[in-house]
Structures are given as structure tokens and as C-alpha cells.
Amino acid sequence: MPHGRFAWYQLATTDTDAARAFYEGLLSWSSRVVAMPDFSYIVLAAEGSDMGGVMPLMPEQAQAGVPPHWAGFVEVDDVDATVKKASELGGAVFAQPADVPGVGRFAVIADPQGAMLALFHWIEGLSPPVTPRGTMGAVGWHELAATDWEAVFPFYAALFGWTKGEPVDMGPMGIYQLFDHDGQSIGGMFNRPPEMPAPFWLYYAKVPSIDAAIAVIKDCGGKILNGPMEVPGGAFIVQAMDPQGAMFAVVAPPAGATGCGDATAA
């Protein structure tokens, strides 16, 4: 079921070459450059599967104070119809539907509480295959820090067909609500703490060793924001900021909680 699945991840940043080198070193992504009319677009791949890209932060974004950031693209059957529905459900439209010549059609929206997402519909035959679960370097978890996840969940359910999964009690932090697409858990929602200034989406890439990932992040100019933290199931996570200021996260299986050195070490 393509409609409602996260299908692409895009970094808008102030230094594309430096960001490319940072993530290649951390996540072992491969990359290639695709010429666009106004800039060069870097396509990223995890174990040979295309999964995202890097582009320059646009001048108008920089002038408006938009920092470097990752955006998740959700695949939909019809971008225009989904934008119309998002508006009817109380969402906002930040970029009206537009074509990427030879690739597909996209738009940028925000949910009723302000968290932003992109929509995309590929030209027939161009949609990349779903990256297998467990692929190292792939983004496998999507997390919404909401103002009120219970109030905003119906927006996503109506727009993408997402359903509630298992609720996880985090004690004083409240409920962490898992959500499913096509029968699989793909992310979680929770109410953001006061120190988080606004709702946002955060994307987790898989690494084999959390300690090795931390070492690479620090050595290569990034910053650890939170973690390492053990989560239900025994995995470990770290939330971090890359050298240009974009927030991202990594997750490692329990066996990856020991060891040091290169981030790709087993």
C-alpha cells in the first residue's frame, strides 16, 4: 500500500558537500549527483537502495530564518487531492502542489499543530522499492513530537490511513503512541516537553553500534542532543545535530550497545 508510506527523506542544508561527507561517514550511505535546473541534487542510497537526497537551503528559507533540516516525504495516490483534504482537516499548506520534471509531483504541508511533512507522488515506474526492514543506514522509524498527539492523530489517520499501534507508558512523560501503516509499526507520537519550542518530525536511521555512532558524530563535528537511551525492546537511540545544524537520530539494536570505532563496525 504505497499511499501513506514514508518514501523519501530530504536534507536542506547550508553546505551540501560537508553534509554529504558527514552522513556517508556515519551511515555508510553512497551518493551520486544529479543536475537540476538551479542546483545540484545529491541522491543518497542505503545498501544500494535510493532513499533520500541533499539540496541547498534556499535563499528565501535562509532569509526567513529556516535552519538546515530533514524533511520526510509521504507517498500519496494524489498530491492535489491530499493537499485539499489536509486543508479541510485543519492543516496548512506551505508549498502548493508542483511538478519535479521527470520525477513526480510534491507539496509541503503542516498538521493542525504545525509539524511539517512533504507529500509526493512518483511518475509511474519511478517509485523506489521499499528498503527492507533492518537495512543498515536506512530510516526505519518516524517520530512526531506533538503538542497534543491525541488531538492530531485523527488528522494523520484520515490523511494517510495510519492506525494506532501499541501505547507505551513513559511514566512522567506520558504515552508514546506507536502508529502503523499497512500492518507494520513505522513510528511513534508523544507530547513534546516544554523545552521543545514547536512540534516537529524526527527520523531515525539504523546503525550497528550506538557507541561507534556517537564517536563518529562527535569526531566529525556533530553534537549529541539526547542519549544514548535504551528504549522498549532493548534498542538504543541517540538524538543529534549534524555540523550544519540539522537534527537527526540513530537507533542501534541491543547488540550494538558496545564497542567503539567506525560507525559501521559490527
QUICOR-V552186 format. One record per backbone hydrogen bond with DSSP energy under -1.0 kcal/mol. CO is the residue of the C=O (numbers start at 1). NH is the residue of the N-H. Records with the same first field share a line. If there is no record, write none. Layout:
CO=NH + NH
This chain:
2=5
5=75
8=73
9=53
10=71
11=55
12=69
13=57
15=19
16=20
17=21
18=22
19=23
20=24
21=25
22=26
23=27
24=28
30=45
32=43
34=41
39=36
41=34
42=54
43=32
44=51 + 52
45=30
46=49
49=46
51=9
52=44
53=11
54=42
55=13
58=62
59=63
60=64
61=66
62=65
69=12
71=10
72=118
73=7 + 8
74=120
75=4
78=82
79=83
80=84
81=85
82=86
83=87
84=88
85=89
86=91
87=90
92=110
95=108
98=106
100=103 + 104
103=123
104=100
105=121
106=98
107=119
108=94 + 95
109=117
110=92
111=114
115=111
117=109
118=74
119=107
120=76
121=105
123=126
132=135
135=138
138=206
141=204
142=188
143=202
144=190
145=200
146=192
148=152
149=153
152=156
153=157
154=158
155=159
156=160
157=161
163=180
166=178
168=176
170=173
171=174
174=170
176=168
177=189
178=165
179=186 + 187
180=163
181=184
184=181
186=142
187=179
188=144
189=177
190=146
193=196
200=145
202=143
203=249
204=140 + 141
205=251
206=137
209=213
210=214
211=215
212=216
213=217
214=218
215=219
216=220
217=222
218=221
223=241
226=239
229=237
231=234
235=231
236=252
237=229
238=250
239=225 + 226
240=248
241=223
242=245
246=242
248=240
249=205
250=238
251=207
252=236
253=256
254=257
256=210
262=265
